[in-house]
């Protein structure tokens, strides 16, 4: 198991996070989750959540097993946060998972345009929704999303919608934008409907 230290997040926008990941990934044949977590996600719950969200929202979510891997990561971190742990622990087998540099950079390029558009609208507001108590509520909701993620591998577009919700929650925490947290709650409601309808359709 690897200990991931919690520190204050340094990122104030989605573009900053994407650029940092791209800089970290360049000139490497494969990019491991361990490397990205050390460079980006070890600061606190918010950057880890944002990292998972952008992975699921990007074309990387189409790689078999990625939604389930991200579900385990979110669940582990969310539960530890709810239990009041001072440090997050992640298993080595998870951290060793990797993707080719070319595939990761292609996914990041795909995200840059939407990221710059979104960043223009983010600012601190309704901050009571993203402070300490709000963080615990968001962590609980994210744990529920994580539990449903494995089923989303067989329901079209549901993993992408989950990524959108997790990205919104992560960004809301990073930028202290409570309005974005409200939108994330809406995305979560839509996700629940998608999963229920998808499962009913498979019966």
C-alpha positions as a printed NumPy array, in Angstrom:
array([[  0.   ,   0.   ,   0.   ],
       [  1.136,   3.525,  -0.746],
       [  0.504,   6.514,   1.518],
       [ -0.73 ,   9.613,  -0.276],
       [ -0.274,  12.777,   1.739],
       [ -3.044,  15.341,   1.879],
       [ -1.991,  18.935,   1.29 ],
       [ -3.754,  22.082,   0.149],
       [ -4.532,  21.89 ,  -3.581],
       [ -2.367,  24.114,  -5.782],
       [ -4.637,  24.091,  -8.825],
       [ -7.286,  26.757,  -9.293],
       [ -8.552,  25.719, -12.728],
       [ -9.085,  22.68 , -14.91 ],
       [ -6.629,  23.984, -17.527],
       [ -3.837,  24.135, -14.94 ],
       [ -4.426,  20.516, -13.976],
       [ -4.454,  19.31 , -17.596],
       [ -1.274,  21.228, -18.427],
       [  0.489,  19.786, -15.384],
       [ -0.49 ,  16.229, -16.329],
       [  0.712,  16.785, -19.915],
       [  4.034,  18.168, -18.699],
       [  4.46 ,  15.174, -16.389],
       [  3.609,  12.662, -19.133],
       [  5.879,  13.957, -21.9  ],
       [  8.895,  11.919, -22.993],
       [  7.706,   8.756, -21.222],
       [  6.726,   5.583, -23.042],
       [  3.991,   4.802, -20.546],
       [  2.457,   6.939, -17.815],
       [  1.493,   5.193, -14.588],
       [ -1.273,   6.175, -12.205],
       [  1.4  ,   6.303,  -9.505],
       [  3.251,   9.058, -11.368],
       [  0.128,  11.133, -11.948],
       [ -1.058,  10.735,  -8.348],
       [  2.338,  11.788,  -7.005],
       [  2.455,  14.833,  -9.262],
       [ -1.18 ,  15.87 ,  -9.072],
       [ -3.376,  13.926,  -6.712],
       [ -1.437,  13.698,  -3.51 ],
       [ -2.406,  17.19 ,  -2.337],
       [ -5.986,  16.459,  -1.214],
       [ -9.304,  14.825,  -2.004],
       [-10.299,  17.522,  -4.523],
       [ -7.441,  17.048,  -7.074],
       [ -7.801,  13.25 ,  -6.835],
       [-11.519,  13.519,  -7.522],
       [-10.909,  15.946, -10.382],
       [ -8.273,  13.604, -11.842],
       [-10.691,  10.656, -11.837],
       [-13.426,  12.794, -13.351],
       [-11.366,  13.959, -16.329],
       [-10.143,  10.4  , -16.973],
       [-13.726,   9.133, -17.098],
       [-14.963,  12.077, -19.168],
       [-12.127,  11.687, -21.683],
       [-11.752,   8.983, -24.373],
       [ -9.681,   7.017, -21.828],
       [-12.973,   5.825, -20.311],
       [-13.357,   3.587, -23.362],
       [-10.376,   1.451, -22.327],
       [-11.743,  -1.793, -20.79 ],
       [-11.373,  -1.817, -17.023],
       [-10.695,   1.923, -16.633],
       [-14.151,   2.78 , -15.189],
       [-13.826,  -0.018, -12.622],
       [-10.273,   1.044, -11.69 ],
       [-11.409,   4.648, -11.233],
       [-14.379,   3.434,  -9.171],
       [-12.047,   1.665,  -6.75 ],
       [ -9.83 ,   4.749,  -6.485],
       [-12.765,   7.079,  -5.747],
       [-14.297,   4.64 ,  -3.27 ],
       [-11.037,   4.16 ,  -1.372],
       [-10.34 ,   7.874,  -1.067],
       [-13.955,   8.894,  -0.335],
       [-14.381,   6.298,   2.418],
       [-11.07 ,   7.26 ,   4.041],
       [-12.082,  10.927,   3.959],
       [-15.442,  10.1  ,   5.575],
       [-13.628,   8.109,   8.264],
       [-11.503,  11.153,   9.072],
       [ -8.181,   9.729,   7.888],
       [ -5.343,  12.241,   7.779],
       [ -3.624,  10.422,   4.9  ],
       [ -4.985,   8.471,   1.944],
       [ -3.721,   4.966,   1.162],
       [ -3.821,   3.408,  -2.312],
       [ -2.748,  -0.145,  -3.257],
       [  0.386,  -0.685,  -5.314],
       [ -1.387,  -2.862,  -7.901],
       [ -3.603,   0.107,  -8.724],
       [ -0.78 ,   2.644,  -8.835],
       [  1.2  ,   0.447, -11.257],
       [ -1.514,   0.608, -13.921],
       [ -0.4  ,   2.699, -16.887],
       [ -1.396,   3.971, -20.351],
       [  0.752,   4.854, -23.386],
       [  1.95 ,   8.467, -23.411],
       [  0.486,   9.027, -26.898],
       [ -3.002,   7.929, -25.816],
       [ -2.913,  10.089, -22.679],
       [ -1.72 ,  13.216, -24.529],
       [ -4.374,  12.694, -27.202],
       [ -7.064,  12.581, -24.502],
       [ -5.669,  15.746, -22.902],
       [ -5.674,  17.567, -26.256],
       [ -9.333,  16.617, -26.624],
       [-10.086,  18.199, -23.225],
       [ -8.201,  21.516, -23.576],
       [-10.944,  23.375, -25.482],
       [-13.792,  22.534, -23.069],
       [-11.469,  23.193, -20.1  ],
       [-10.643,  26.747, -21.191],
       [-14.345,  27.485, -21.762],
       [-15.332,  26.106, -18.343],
       [-12.56 ,  27.952, -16.504],
       [-13.913,  31.316, -17.637],
       [-17.105,  30.739, -15.648],
       [-15.593,  29.445, -12.389],
       [-15.3  ,  31.615,  -9.282],
       [-15.915,  31.327,  -5.502],
       [-19.667,  31.45 ,  -4.748],
       [-22.108,  29.601,  -2.485],
       [-18.971,  28.487,  -0.672],
       [-20.89 ,  26.904,   2.218],
       [-21.636,  24.016,  -0.167],
       [-17.944,  23.217,  -0.676],
       [-16.51 ,  23.787,   2.795],
       [-15.878,  21.056,   5.38 ],
       [-19.429,  19.679,   5.741],
       [-20.065,  20.045,   2.025],
       [-16.905,  18.077,   1.272],
       [-18.199,  15.146,   3.335],
       [-21.562,  15.229,   1.527],
       [-19.782,  15.294,  -1.836],
       [-17.49 ,  12.424,  -0.753],
       [-20.527,  10.321,   0.216],
       [-22.201,  10.969,  -3.149],
       [-18.973,  10.156,  -4.993],
       [-18.718,   6.866,  -3.081],
       [-22.207,   5.952,  -4.323],
       [-21.212,   6.856,  -7.895],
       [-18.093,   4.71 ,  -7.511],
       [-20.164,   1.708,  -6.408],
       [-22.26 ,   2.046,  -9.574],
       [-19.324,   2.573, -11.98 ],
       [-18.605,  -1.129, -12.731],
       [-22.18 ,  -1.51 , -14.031],
       [-21.64 ,   1.526, -16.25 ],
       [-19.113,  -0.396, -18.368],
       [-22.107,  -2.03 , -20.088],
       [-24.408,   1.029, -20.216],
       [-23.532,   3.397, -23.106],
       [-22.416,   6.924, -22.142],
       [-23.043,   6.376, -18.419],
       [-19.324,   6.289, -17.512],
       [-18.841,   9.571, -19.392],
       [-21.74 ,  11.115, -17.464],
       [-20.211,   9.85 , -14.221],
       [-16.947,  11.488, -15.276],
       [-18.81 ,  14.753, -15.878],
       [-20.354,  14.612, -12.384],
       [-17.045,  13.761, -10.687],
       [-15.208,  16.464, -12.647],
       [-17.823,  19.016, -11.601],
       [-17.552,  17.96 ,  -7.952],
       [-13.747,  18.09 ,  -8.09 ],
       [-13.715,  21.497,  -9.767],
       [-16.284,  22.815,  -7.299],
       [-13.997,  21.839,  -4.408],
       [-10.83 ,  23.174,  -6.059],
       [-12.357,  26.534,  -7.045],
       [-14.79 ,  26.836,  -4.091],
       [-17.652,  27.203,  -6.569],
       [-20.826,  26.02 ,  -4.834],
       [-22.946,  26.7  ,  -7.923],
       [-20.889,  24.121,  -9.789],
       [-21.533,  21.674,  -6.939],
       [-25.277,  22.214,  -7.475],
       [-24.823,  21.388, -11.171],
       [-22.875,  18.283, -10.152],
       [-25.853,  17.181,  -8.037],
       [-28.033,  17.571, -11.154],
       [-25.569,  15.504, -13.226],
       [-25.676,  12.839, -10.515],
       [-29.468,  12.728, -10.7  ],
       [-29.287,  12.287, -14.482],
       [-26.682,   9.565, -14.012],
       [-28.932,   7.641, -11.615],
       [-31.739,   7.788, -14.171],
       [-29.417,   6.586, -16.958],
       [-28.185,   3.632, -14.906],
       [-31.677,   2.584, -13.794],
       [-33.085,   2.816, -17.315],
       [-30.043,   1.016, -18.721],
       [-30.347,  -1.833, -16.231],
       [-34.091,  -2.142, -16.87 ],
       [-33.367,  -2.315, -20.592],
       [-30.988,  -5.235, -20.012],
       [-33.558,  -7.257, -18.064]])
